[in-house]
Amino acid sequence: MLDVKFIRENKDLVKKAIKNKNIHLDIDELLGLDAKRRELIQKSEKIKSEQKKVGKEQREKAAEMKKEFKNLNEELKKIKERYEELMLLVPNIPSQDTPVAPDESGNKEISHWGKIPKFSFKIKDHIQLGKELDLIDVEKGVKVSGFRGYYLKNEAALMHMALMWHSLLKLKKKNFQIMVPPTLAREFVLVGSGHFPEGKDEVFQVTNPGKLADGKEISEPMYLGGTSEPSLLAYYADTLLEEKDLPIRLAGFSQCYRSEVGSYGKDTHGLYRLHEFMKIEQVVFCKADIKESEKIFEEMRENCQEVLKELELSHRVVQICTGDMGAGKYKMYDVETWMPSRNSYGETHSDSNMTDWQARRLNIRYKNKKGEKKFVYTLNDTMIASPRILIAVLENYQQKGGSVLVPKVLQKYLGIKKIFKR
């Protein structure tokens, strides 16, 4: 969410962001509602002030004023509802160096690391490897869970957890506070993070959210988070922080759920696009300083790349263009890892600077040294997400005889150096 005063004073800039980010929003309608809203508030306050001056003997005038006040507030309520609905759709202004393009074709590679492996034998994809080595069972997963269901077994399950544990320990050393946040979230949490209203179709809603302590059924909708980011952000909703305590670094470990309706027919084979997976998310709150936020943005990217480098997986960093970056993002990188069966890179991490766009929605502020209250800047980045990363590990480390080497950095967790056929 942007400050409405900023929108009024920078209408053309906001219109440009709306166009470049493919947002369906009429900014003139919003500003018209804003003007009407302010007009009605002013009239309402004036009547309220005059009501206090009207004596008991002027009952007829008092009754008229009461009626007018009621009508004004009813109209104001309708105006505010539409105004607030549109305000949630206003995108953040992208950074000046963000590529301008309508879709992912405009994304720009800015760096790469490692050599793409060359194999002297016909490679197998992760599903074939997983089946032959008794690591992955998609058939039973679909039987139990439906489309995109899966089981991780034996060394794959151990590797899955080893990646999580290794990444958590790494972030702990980097002064991140480790959290296991709720995966069930109320609506305000997802509105606050910006996943609602536009991304609502991608989120699973719980049909029977349960009962309260007194036995009454929970009436408000509940949702399963697609990332721990919303819950981590909402931890500080309606909070006034102190500048000396910033930046605050959180690392959330959680199961994640996504409906993937927007990717119908895409990546249907294997473990690339799933309904549920595990992830460790980095979330940082910093003061309202674009230079500081940019520095943290790069640090978070380096954190996730550190894991990929330890795994010795070839990867690249891609700067995301306006048409592919999402409404709330000021700047965004994807980190993509080489996946041999795809003969291309696949996204494994996503790094975003949101400036104060989320903080305004969740009312997260801090008091600076001058005593001024400002909205914090928020940033998020994937530290590790599995089992997608297992695609890269299994396929890049496969051997001619059908075995798979365990990356050196994970051997201490699994206690073995190679996975053989049973």
N, C-alpha and C positions, 0 to 999 in steps of 0.2 A: 504494500500500500504506500502510495506517495502522499506527501502533505498537500492538502487541497490548495493551500496558498501557492505552493510551488507550481501546481497544475495551472492555476489561474494566470500566473506570471510567465509560464513557459509552455503555453498551449501548443505552439508549433513543434516544439521539441518533443512533447508527449505524443502528439499526432504522428510524428516520424517514428517513434518507438513502437507505437501501435501498428503502424504499417509494416515496419521491418520485422516485427515479431509475429505477424499474422494473427493479431488479436482482433476479434469482432467486437468493436466498441465505438460508439458515437460520442466523442469527447464533447461536442457541442450540446448534446442532450444532458450530459453530466453537469456541465457548467451552468446550463439553464436551470437544472434542478437545484444546484448549489445556490444560485442567485435567489430563486424562489424560497428555498429553505431559510436563508438568512433574512429575507424580507418577512416571512411569517414569524420567525423567532422574534424579530424586532417588534412586530405588531403585537404579538402575544405578550411580550414583556411590558409593553406600553400599557396595554389594557390591564394587566395585573397590577401595575403601579397605580393606575387611575382608580382601580377598584378599592384600594386602601383609602383613598381620599373621599369616596362617596359615603355620605352619612346615611343613617338608618331611615331618615325621612325621604330619601330619594330611592325608594324601593323599586319603582318602575325602571329607573335608569340602571340600577344595580342588576335587575333581572335581565335587561337587554345586554348589558356588558358580559354577564355570565354566559348567556347564550352565544354571543359572538366569540368569547374566549374558547368555548367548547367546540364550536365549528372550526375555528382557526386551528386548534390542536388536532382535530380529526384530519383536516387537510394536511397539516404538517406531518402527521404520522405516516400518511400515504407517500408524501414526498420523500421523507427520510428513508422509508423502506426501499424505494427505487434508487435513491441516491446512494445508499450504503451498498446495495446490490451491484451498482456500476463501479463504485470505488474499489471493490474487491477485484475487479477485472483490469484496473489500470496497471500497466506493466512498469517495471523498473527501467530506468534509462541505461542502456548498455554502455560499457566503457568505449572510449574513442578508438581503441585498437581492436575492438570486436569486428570480425568480418561481417559485412552486410550481404546477406543472400537469403533466398526464400526457403531453402531446405538444406539437408545435410551435405549436399554436393558442394556447398560453400565452406565447409569446415576446412581448417588449414593445419597441416602437420607443422609443428614448430621444433620438434626434436625427436630423436630416436636413440635407443640404446640396445646394444647386443647384436649378434649376428643371427640371421635366420638360418636354422639348421638345414643341412642337406643330408638326405638319407640314401643309402646305397641299395635299399630294398623297398618293396611296395608297402607303404604305410597303412596302418589301420586307424580308424577313428576311435574316439574314447568309448563309444558304446560297444564296439567289437572287442576292444581291449578289456573293458569292464566285464563283459560276459565271459570271455575266455579265462580271465584271471579271477573270476568270482568276486568282483568288486562293485558292480552296478547291476541292478535288476529293474529294468524299466517295465517289462511285461507284468510282473507282480505289482509294481507301483501303480500302473494304470488300472489294474484289477481292483486294487484297494482304494486308490485316491481319485481315479478318473484321469482325464487327459492331462498330460504333463506330470503325472505321478512318477515316483522313482524310489528305490531303496539304495542307500550306500551301504556297502558291506566290507567287513574285514579291514584290509589295509586302507581302502578308500575312506572308510569311516574314521579310522585313526588319523589319516592325513588331513581330513576335513577338520577335525578337532585340533590337531597340531597347528594348523595354519591360524586358527582362531587364538589359541593360547600364545603362540609365538608373537602374533600381532598385538595382543593385549599387553604382554610384558614389555614390548618395545615402546608402546604408547605410555605405559606407566613410567618408564625411564625418562620420557619426554615431558613429564609433569601433567599428563592428562589424568583427570579423575575418572576411574573406571566405574561404569554403571550398567546394571541390567534393568532397563526401563520397562514399563508396561507395553505390551503389544496391542492390548485393547485400548482404544482411545475414544474420547467423546468428540463431538463434531467441532467444537471450538478449537481443538488442538490441530485438526487438519485444515481448518480455515486459517488459523494463525500461521501455519507453516507454508500456506499457499497451495497445498495439494487439493483444496476445495476453493471455489466451486468447479474450476475447469477440469481437474483430474479425477472427479468423483467416480467416473465409470471404471477407473483402474483400481478402485479400493473395494475390498470385500466388506459388506455390511452384515453384522451378526443379526440373525432373524429372531432369536430368543435370548436377549441379553441378560436374562436372569431376574432375580428378585432382590429387593432391599431387605434390610435387617428386620423390618416390621412385617415382611411377607408380601408387600405390594410389588407388583411387577414393575421393572424398570421401563419407564415410558420413553425416555430419550434414546435416539439411535446410538449404537455403538459400532465401531469399525476396527478392523484388523490393520495395523500399520504395515506399509510397504517398505519402511525403513525406520530406524529408531530416531531419526532426525526430528520428527514432530514432537515426540515425547520428551526428548532432551531439551528442545526449545521451550516447551510448555512448562518445564520444571521451574523456569524463572518468569512465567506469565504474571503480569501485574506486580512486578517487583522493581524496587528502586535500589540499584546497586551503587557501590562507591567506586570511583575511578581507580583508587589504589588497588582494588581487588581484580581489576581487568589486566590482561585478558583472562577469561575463564575457559579452560580447555576440558571438554568432556569426551569420553570414548564410550559409546553405547554398543553393547553386545546383545543381539536379539534375533529371534526367528522373524522372518519377514514374509509378507503375503501380498501378492499382486494378481489381479484378475487377468491382466494382459489382453483385454478386449481390443485395445488399440493396435495390437500386433496380430490380429486374426490371420492365420495362414502363413505366418512368418516364423522362421526358426522352430519348426515343429519337431525336428529330429534332435534327440540328445538332450543334454543338460544345459543348453545355453539360455533358454527362456522358460522359466518355471513359475509355478504358482506359489511355491514356498521354498525358502532358502535361509541360510544364516549369513549375518553380516556384522562387521564392526564398523561403526560410523564415527568419524571425527566431527565434532561440532565445537565451534569457538565463538565466544562473545568478546568483542573488543570495543574500544572507544570509537567515537565517530570521527575517524581519521582515515582518509582513503589510502594514504601511504602505508600506514600501519596495517590496514586490512589487506593490502596487496602483498605486503611482506609475509603475513600469516598465510595467505592464499598459496603462495609459493612454497612455504614451509610444509603445508599439509600435502601438497603434491609430492614433495621430496620424501615425506614419510611413507606414502604408499609405494613410491618407486623404490625405496630402500628395500622393501620386502621383495619386489619383483627382481631386483638386482641380486639379492641373496639367493633367490630361487634360480638365478641365471636364466631368466626368460626374456627373450627379445621383446621389446615393447616400444611404443611411441606415444608422444604427447600431442594431442590435437586440440587446437583452440576452436571452440564451437561458435558457429555463426548465429546471427540474430534470429533467423527463422527456425533454428533447431534448439535454442537454448532455454526456452521456458520464460514465462512472464516475469517472474520475480528476480531473475538473475542479472547482475551487473557484468559479471565476467565468468566464463566457464571453460574448463578443460575436461576432456575425456582422456583417460590413459587406456590404451588398447594393447592387448597382448597377442603375440603371434600364436595362431592355432592352425597347425599343419593340415588338418582335414578340411578346413575352410579355405586353405591356401591364401589366408589374409589375416589381418589383425581383427580381434573382437574386443569390444568394450568390456573392461573389467573394473574400472574405477571412474568416478565422476567427482570433479572438484568445482565448487561454486562459491562465489562471493556475492552475497545478497544485499550488501550495505544495510540500510535500516528498514528495508521493505517488509521483512518478517517481524521485526521488533515493534513496528507501529501497529501491526495487526494483533500482536500479543501484549502490547503495552509493557515492554521491557526497557527500562531506562536506567541511567546512572547519573550521579551527581558529581560534577567535575570540581576542580580545586576552587573555582570561583563561586561555587554553590549553584551553578546552572544545571538544570535537568535536561538531559539529552537522551535520544534513543540510541541504544547500542547498535553496532554493526554485527551481523551474524554470518558465519561461513560454515560450510560443510564439505566433507570429502569422504569417500569410501576408503577405509584402510584395507579391508579384504572382504570379499564376498564369495561364498562357496555354496554349491559345488561348481559354479561357472569356472572358477580358477583351476579346478581339477581337469577341465578339458585341456588347458594348456600344459599342465604338469604331466598328465598321462601321455599325451600325444608327443610332446617334445622329448620326453625321456624314454620312449619306447625303444626296444632293442630288436635286432634281427630275428632272434629266436622266439619273440613274442613276450619276453619279460619286460619289465619296466623298472628303471633305476629310481631309487628314492633320492630326491635332491639332498645334497650334503647337509643343508641347514635343517632339514627335517629328520635326519637319520637318528638323532639323539632322542627324538620323541617316539619314533616307531621301533627303534632297536634293531633295524635291519637296513641293508644297503640296496636290496633288490627284491622285487616282487615277481615270483615265479608262478607258473601254472601248477595247480594242485593235482 
